[in-house]
């Protein structure tokens, strides 16, 4: 791991300086990045997709985890991207091998739960990051039922097998279910 970190620092010193001249998101003050592995700090700051691809191509792993002291203990790169509102990075991170269904260190928090916590489902608008996570292969089955309540999936492409799964409290109007496997036991009542 030390070798990867050192090579990232050596390789990226010139490349990152110009690409990361963007301000941090309001909620991500530099002190909140303290202790994050370098690649996760880059994700938190909105590292350009091109740079994420280059870092991954050089063999630097994106399967690193945030420390237990971070706001989401044991967060993956996808958790960090969602938490820091860098949802445009989600497809690239999935291409780099980050599993969209991995829980955080507490064993429960999926990136989908983080997106819903970050968003406001009471407004009735789609929550940023949910469509991207579903496109990356995140499963609705990873969500506890209370997270499904009122979730708006308009514009989301749902590809997973939803047989015998209840989505009765989810707003599916405008969702693309063409690839989802649904049968008579899938509860879609009141959602369509």
N, C-alpha and C positions, 0 to 999 in steps of 0.2 A: 504494500500500500504506500509506503514512504516513497518508493521508486516512482509510482504513478503521480503522486503529488509533486515531486520534484520535477519530473518531466513536464507536467502541466505548467508549472510556474516558469520553467526555462523557455518552453515553446511559446507560451501565450503572452509573455511580457510585452512584446511589440504589437501583436495582433489585437489583444484585448483593450489596450489603452484607447484606441480610436473607436472601437465598436461599443464600448461601455461608457461612453460619455453622456449617457442619458440619466436623468434624475431617477432616484428610487421612487417606487410607489409611495404615496403619503404614509400608508400604514407600516411601511418597512423601513424603519430607521436603521442606520448602520449598526447600532448596538444590538439589534435583534438578529443580525447575521453572525454575530460572534459565536464561534464554535462550530459553525456549519462547515462541512467539507467544501473544498474549493468549487467543485462542480455544482454543488447545491446552491452555493452563494451566487454563482453565475446565473443559475436558473432563477433564483429569487430576484435578481437585478434585471431580468429581461434580456439575457444574452441572446444575440441574433441566432436564428435557426441555423444559418450557414455555419456559424462558429460551433454550435452544438454538434452538427454533423462532422466537422473537422476534428473536434476533440474526440468524438467516438471513433472516427476512422484511425486515429492514432493509438487506439487501444485503451484509452482511459475509461474505466467503467462508470456507468451512470446508476449502478445498483447500490450506491452508497446510501447510508441512512443518516438522518439528523441525530444529534446527540439527545439523550433523554431529557436534557435541560431545555431543549427548544420548545416553542409553543405547541408543536405537535411532536411528542416524543417518538423517536424512531421513524420520522416521516421519510417517505421516498421522494424522488425527484418530482413525481406527479403530484404528491401532496403539496410540496413546496410551490410548484407552479400554480396550482389552484389557489392556495392560501395567499400568494403574492399577486394574484390577478394577472398572471402571465399565461393565460389559457391558450394563446396561439402556439405555445411551445409543446402542448400535449401530444399532437401527432408525431412530432420529431422525437420526443422522449420515448414514445411507444416504439418507434422504429429503432431506437437505440437499445431496446430490450427491456425497458422498465415495464413491469407487469401492472396493468391498470387495476387489477383486483387485489393487489397486495395490501394487507392492513398495515397501519402504522405500528409502532412499538407496543402500543397498548393492546394489540390484537383485535381491535374492533374498528378503528376509524379507517374507512375506505376513502379514496379521493372523491368519490361521489358525495359522501357525507360532508366532507370539507366544503365542496362546492355549494351544497344546500345550506350549510351553516353560514357561508360567506354571502349567499344571495338572500333574497327576500321573497319567499313563495307567497306571502300574503298579497303582493301586488298583482299576482296573476300573470306575471311575465315569465318567459323562460329564464332560467338561471344560467349565467355565464359559466362555461366549462362543462355543463352536463352533456350537451350535444357532442362536444369534442371527445369527452370520456367514453360515451357510448360508441362513437365512431372508432375509437381505439380498442374497443372490445370490453370495456367495463360492463359489469353485469348489474342489472337492476336487482337481482337476487341477493346482492351483497348488502342491500339496504334494509334496515329494520322497518317495520310497517309504518311507524310514525314518521319516517322520512319520506315515504311514498305519498302520504296524505297531502293533497293539493299540489303535487308536483306537476308542472306544466312541461310536457314533452313536445310541444309544437316545434316543428323544424328538426326534430331528432330522428335519425335513422336507427331503427331498432333491429338488430340482426340476431339477437339471441333466442333460444328456444324458450317460449313463454307458456308452454303447455302446463296446465295444472298450477298456474301462478296467478294470484289475484292482483289485478291492477284497477280495481273498482274505484279507488279514491284518486286515481291519476288522471289528469287531463290529457287525453290522447288526440284531441282534435288537432289536425295538421301534422301529426307524427307520421313518419313513413314506416309502416309495419309490413311492407311487401316481402321482406326477407325473414321476418319473425315466424316461428312455428307456433301456431295457435290451434287449440282444439276446443271442443265443447266444454271442457272443464276449466278453461282459462276464463277467469272472471273479469269481464270488461264492462260490466253493467254500470250504467250511469256515466260512462266516460267518453262515449263515442259521439 
